[in-house]
Amino acid sequence: MTQIRDKLQIIGTAIENATEQYTRTKNSVQLLAVSKRHPIQAIQEAYQAGQTAFGENYVQELVEKAEALSELDIEWHFIGPLQSNKTKQIATIASWVHTIDRLKIAQRLNELGCVSKEGKWECSNATKVVAFCNGATCKQSPTAIKIMIAEGYPADRIYYYRGGIQSWILRWLTVTEKEGH
């Protein structure tokens, strides 16, 4: 076994144990492997070990890796800050965008993913967005979401986390590794 495969198995077991302990349904928690600054070979190893969801922090790195690994069925997540001039690149690659901090970004992703048909939005190809609030109050996030919905972005494509851990709906847990562990 490879070191990557071993680590994925350990994490997978920990996730299974946690879902049992907290009576979550099986497979309701997914591991998102953050692959930023890791070589393509490491992503290939993780993929061969069963990991299919990968997160990237930099647009150019995501573009390069997605192109190099296009033969694999990878679910790419963009987890870094996004400039509006790079939304087209992200919308054509990422299944999820985790960092919407301005209405302009949401509007650009909306333009690139949803199609208005007869007063309804067809969004099967729309990028899913995650609005994240890391604090007890985040006035801008609910306001931005309301504007996104008013502008036509479908509410069912927006995932919002706010407040303390108690009020989170856990979709992913980001875990970082310390050197030598």
Secondary structure by P-SEA (a helix, b strand, c coil): ccaaaaaaaaaaaaaaaaaaaaccccccbbbbbbcccccaaaaaaaaaacccbbbbccaaaaaaaaaaacccccbbbbcccccccaaaaaaaccccccccccaaaaaaaaaacccccccccccccbbbbbbbbcccccaaaaaaaaaaaaaccccccbbbbbcccccccccbbbbbbcccc
